[in-house]
Structure formats: structure tokens, C-alpha cells
Amino acid sequence: MMTVRDQIQANRWRTLVVILGFGVLVLALAAAIAGIYDPSIAGIAGAFAIVYGIIAWRTSGAIVARVAGAHPITRSEHRELWNAVDNAAIAAGLARTPDVYIIQDPAPNAFAAGRSPETAYVAATTGLLALLDRRELEGVMAHEIAHVRNRDVQLMSLVTVLVGSVVLLCDVLIRMTWFSGGGRNRSGGSNPVQVILGIAVLVLAPLMATLLQLSLSRRREYLADASAVDIAGDADGLASALEKLAADHTPLHTVTRATAHLYIESPLRDNEGLRSGLGGLFDTHPPLEERIRRLRAMAGGQDPMSGSFGGST
């Protein structure tokens, strides 16, 4: 049976493979643009995508909070939540405790966001606080703090911006190609085969980027689960919390597909319906049943953990 640290290492390697896939996609997109368009046009489109990416990156944390309807709370509010976040942050060895946000929504859920561990925050719904006991809440907060410690908040913000830039760039270039009647390079012509292949890349790149993003999101959820056990020293608490989330079907009112991957469990799971037909390719999260199974397996044979916080048994 794989230990907690074995699972963490395996998921890190799988994450590296997905990131390399992003690199290959970017190179293919660059080659397609160079083969179709005048370098000056390609340069302008590329600069536009870069500016968009920088703005999106700088404002990503605030935008996510606004979309989610999350607002920061002081330490005098929701003391049990603050205690769980504090304990997890200390156990994880973070230099600072992330800010804590509350979402006034009866659907139980939580997420971590921000551009870096220094700017990260953790958000939880009022529904989550009402549903979980202390041990389960500690497990969920350990999961969210794991996202911060593993720099998932930074990685997924970067990937989200990258995917958005790819989608925007491809959309602009496809429209330019459509209205100009085909690509033109500075020498006055383009190889028809090269143009066709280039357009095919432009059409497929957004889909491939989205699939890579979703695959990475699923891998990081498994990694955060294993890391949460490493932080809290308790697999059963998180497993029990996920079981309660699986049984609850209260819809989250403030969610979009662009932010769904951030949550501890997919707020869109009742509407996706894609796993059976497409192997879960378009799912933002791995199946809750599989995550629970892995956690229960770790609870039965995990590495000895020192300093299980919160005193829960």
C-alpha cells in the first residue's frame, strides 16, 4: 500500500507531466502563428495576450473573491474556523496564516485562492460550518492549507491565466484569418498545408489547454488530500467531511465554470454528467468516491504522524 508521502510524490510527478504538456502546446501554438501570420501581426496579438495575462494575474485573487461572494472576517468572528486555519498553517510550516473569508451560502464548500502563499486566503461557506464537526472542519482546512503550501494557489492561478490567454489569442487570430481570407506572411504567400495545419492548431489549442487545466486540477486535488493527511495526521476527518459533502446536494449560488476547480468538491458535479461518457475528461475534480476510498486506505496504513493538531481522535 502506498504511504502518504508516496502518494504526494506520485502526484507531483504526474503534475510535472501535465505542465510539460502545457509547454508542448505553447510551442505548437507559437509555430502555428509563425507559419500563418505576418510577424508584425503575430507580435501584436501576442503582446495583447501578454498584457491581458498580466492584468488577469495581478487581479486574480480579488476577482475570485468577488465572483464567489466571499468577504474577509476578523478573528473575533467564527473562532472555530480561525482555529482550524491557524493550526493547519502552523503544522504546514507556513510563514503566515492566510486570511479567512466567509461566503454566505447554505451549500457546504471551501476553497483557497491567491497569487502566492503570501497573498493567499481561505474561504468557507456558512453551509460548511453548519454541516461539519470540529475534526471534519480541521480536515477540510488542512486540505485548503495544503493547496497553499504546495503552491497550488500560485500554479492554478498561472494555469488559469495561461488558458485564458490561449483562448483569447486563438479566438482573435481565427477571426483575423476568417475576415482576411487566410493567413499572409511578409513574403506574400503561405504554404496551404502549413496554413491548414496552423488553423487546426488554433482551433484545437483552447480545447487542449482546457483539458490540461482540468487534468492538472484533478491531480492537485489528490495531492492536496494526501498533503492534508501529512499536515493534520488524520485521514478519517477529511474522509468523513467528503462523505458529508457527497451526500449534500445543496446548489452553490455564486459559482462559474471558471472558478469551479478551486473548491474542495465540484459545485457543478450535479450538472456535469460527463464522467460516464467521456471518462471524466471535462470534470474539474476527481470522483469523491475515489478520494474517500484513498483517504480511508491511508487511514488504515498511513505513516506515523507526529503532532496531530486539534486533539481530535
JOGIWO-V483749 format. One record per residue. OMEGA is omega in whole degrees, -180 to 180 (NA if undefined). Layout:
BEGIN
OMEGA, OMEGA
END
This chain:
BEGIN
180, 175, 178, -178, 174, 180, 179, -179, -180, 180, 177, 178, 179, 177, 179, 179, 180, 179, 176, 176, 175, 179, 178, 180, 180, 178, 178, 179, 178, 179, 179, 180, -179, -178, -175, -165, 169, -177, -180, 178, 179, 179, 179, 180, 179, 179, 178, -180, 180, 179, 177, -179, -180, 179, 180, 179, -177, -175, -172, -178, -180, -180, 180, 180, -179, -180, -178, -176, -178, 177, -177, 177, 178, -178, 177, -180, 175, -176, -178, 178, 179, 180, 180, 179, 179, -177, 179, -180, 178, -180, -180, 180, 179, 180, 179, 174, 178, 173, -179, -180, 177, 174, 179, -177, -178, 179, -179, 179, 180, 175, 172, -179, -179, -178, -176, 176, -179, -179, -174, 172, 179, -180, 178, 177, 175, 177, 178, -179, -180, -173, -170, 171, -173, -179, 180, 178, 177, 178, 179, 180, 175, 176, -179, 177, 176, 176, 179, -178, -180, -179, 174, 180, 179, -178, -176, 174, 179, -179, 179, 177, 179, 179, 178, 179, 178, -180, -180, -179, -180, 179, 180, -177, 177, 178, 177, 179, -179, -175, 180, 178, 179, -178, 177, 174, -172, 180, 174, 180, 179, 174, -176, 180, 179, 179, -179, 179, 179, 179, 178, 178, 180, -179, -174, -175, 179, 179, -180, 179, 179, 179, 177, 178, -179, 177, 178, 179, 180, 179, -178, 176, 176, -180, 180, 177, -180, 179, 178, 176, 178, -179, -173, -176, -174, 179, -176, -180, 179, 179, 179, 178, 180, 177, 177, 178, 180, -178, -178, -178, 177, -178, 175, -172, -176, 179, 173, 178, -179, -178, -174, -177, -177, -171, -179, 171, -171, 176, -180, -171, -180, -178, -174, 176, -175, -171, -176, -176, -175, 176, 179, -178, -176, 178, 179, -176, 171, -179, 178, -179, -180, 178, 179, 180, -180, 180, 179, 177, 178, 179, -179, -178, -176, 175, 173, -178, 177, 173, 173, -172, 174, 178, -179, 178, NA
END
